[in-house]
Amino acid sequence: MPIDEKMVKFEQLAAKRTEKVLHSVALLANLSNTNVYHYKPEHVQQIFGAIEDAVAQVKQQFEPKATVEQAFSFSGISHEISEEEAAEAADDADEDSEDSDDEDAVR
């Protein structure tokens, strides 16, 4: 399907679906008539919270997608180590070499 046809189809469907949504919102407004209905502020908050969440999710789907993935890199980490960290690293290295000597003897 050519791009022009896709856009025409989009516009037709979007217009119909938007009209349905607007009609439903108008029907929802009818519920505000306190001569006919009784409701609490919590009801209104939940109704509009659900609607706002749904609209936000759909709107996000129309946002352009990022095409370039960000490469991972470490940032804000100092390459300097304290004397204590250096001593621990040296001890760990000594233990590792002793462990490998033991493993060689077992084989």
VOGU-3710 file (C-alpha; in Angstrom, 3 decimals, decimal comma):
1> mpidekmvkf> 0,000/0,000/0,000  1,540/3,362/-1,007  2,274/5,920/1,680  -0,514/8,251/0,480  -3,071/5,448/0,803  -1,769/4,565/4,270  -2,194/8,157/5,409  -5,713/8,373/3,981  -6,628/5,125/5,776  -5,069/6,444/9,003
11> eqlaakrtek> -7,040/9,687/8,777  -10,315/7,846/8,118  -9,895/5,454/11,022  -8,512/8,117/13,363  -11,467/10,423/12,646  -14,019/7,660/13,339  -12,284/6,471/16,487  -11,768/10,000/17,810  -15,467/10,742/17,287  -16,353/7,611/19,283
21> vlhsvallan> -14,063/8,675/22,128  -15,505/12,205/22,181  -19,044/10,787/22,163  -18,187/8,538/25,115  -16,740/11,491/27,013  -19,973/13,420/26,385  -21,957/10,465/27,756  -19,698/10,393/30,783  -20,476/14,072/31,368  -24,138/13,128/31,747
31> lsntnvyhyk> -23,211/11,292/34,944  -22,390/14,628/36,588  -26,117/15,409/36,921  -26,647/15,295/40,699  -30,430/15,326/40,279  -30,153/11,818/38,842  -26,889/10,421/40,257  -25,049/10,478/43,566  -21,250/10,136/43,601  -18,255/11,008/45,705
41> pehvqqifga> -15,129/12,959/44,714  -13,238/9,663/44,906  -15,419/8,302/42,089  -14,539/11,274/39,900  -10,829/10,961/40,729  -10,816/7,285/39,783  -12,709/7,865/36,534  -10,433/10,639/35,334  -7,307/8,929/36,645  -8,117/5,884/34,523
51> iedavaqvkq> -8,867/8,034/31,475  -5,710/10,126/31,870  -3,563/6,994/32,283  -5,046/5,424/29,151  -4,570/8,616/27,120  -0,957/8,946/28,307  -0,190/5,347/27,300  -1,703/5,744/23,849  -0,059/9,130/23,331  3,313/7,610/24,182
61> qfepkatveq> 2,811/5,050/21,405  2,670/7,929/18,912  5,997/9,381/20,110  8,972/8,732/17,818  11,011/5,739/18,904  14,700/6,212/19,598  16,591/4,465/16,819  20,087/4,693/18,288  20,776/2,634/21,368  22,958/4,251/23,981
71> afsfsgishe> 26,209/2,440/24,629  26,870/1,575/28,257  29,764/3,253/30,004  30,798/3,823/33,579  30,739/7,423/34,682  31,591/9,272/37,844  33,756/6,496/39,251  37,235/7,460/40,375  40,087/5,276/39,195  42,021/6,065/42,326
81> iseeeaaeaa> 41,956/3,522/45,134  42,777/3,985/48,775  45,764/2,320/50,434  43,360/-0,012/52,239  41,716/-1,084/48,956  45,152/-1,651/47,398  46,195/-3,831/50,351  42,958/-5,868/50,109  43,471/-6,356/46,377  47,026/-7,552/46,987
91> ddadedseds> 45,834/-9,989/49,685  43,132/-11,341/47,347  45,690/-11,823/44,579  47,979/-13,727/46,956  45,080/-15,963/48,075  44,092/-16,641/44,466  47,628/-17,714/43,533  47,807/-19,997/46,593  44,439/-21,553/45,634  45,630/-22,249/42,098
101> ddedavr> 48,797/-23,884/43,479  46,617/-26,160/45,637  44,434/-27,080/42,667  47,515/-28,024/40,630  48,644/-30,351/43,433  45,257/-32,105/43,574  45,198/-32,875/39,850
//
